[in-house]
Amino acid sequence: MDNTAKRIINEIQSDFPLSTRPYKDLADRLGLTETEVMDTVGKLKDAGVIRRIGGNFHSSKLDFVSTLCAARVPDEKIELFVETVNGYSGVTHNYLRTHSYNIWFTFIAESMAGIDENLQNISEKTGVLDILNLPAEKMFKIKVDFEL
């Protein structure tokens, strides 16, 4: 990874411009051209270095609730379960773990009742009955930047 890519990654992790031409704004801040920034970000995305560029919202400030879920999914149902869970727009992360509760995911919705209803629907669609709903008792937001 060259110096330009590192500088762009360092800049966009927590300070991506909210404007009509964010790549131009980044270019101006970094002394690059808009095309250089867009091409570099595109290459980093194609290489899998950048998975996504998007907002990171504090759900409770938007009057939403969130929870961590853990499911005990038999190996033969993992693909169906993951596909089903990922079909819900409120699911933000979904991970396979080496644990008896082997699928962990986060869910955001307008209410905990809505999450409970969606978890029940997931159980019905997949036959996976053991899904834990683990809402946070205290929220910790940690800013994570990886300086390159």
Secondary structure, DSSP 8 states (H G I E B T S, - for coil): --HHHHHHHHHHTT----SS-HHHHHHHHHT--HHHHHHHHHHHHHTTS---------GGGGT-EEEEEEE---GGGHHHHHHHHHTSTTEEEEEE-SSSS-EEEEEEES-HHHHHHHHHHHHHHH----EEEE--SS----------
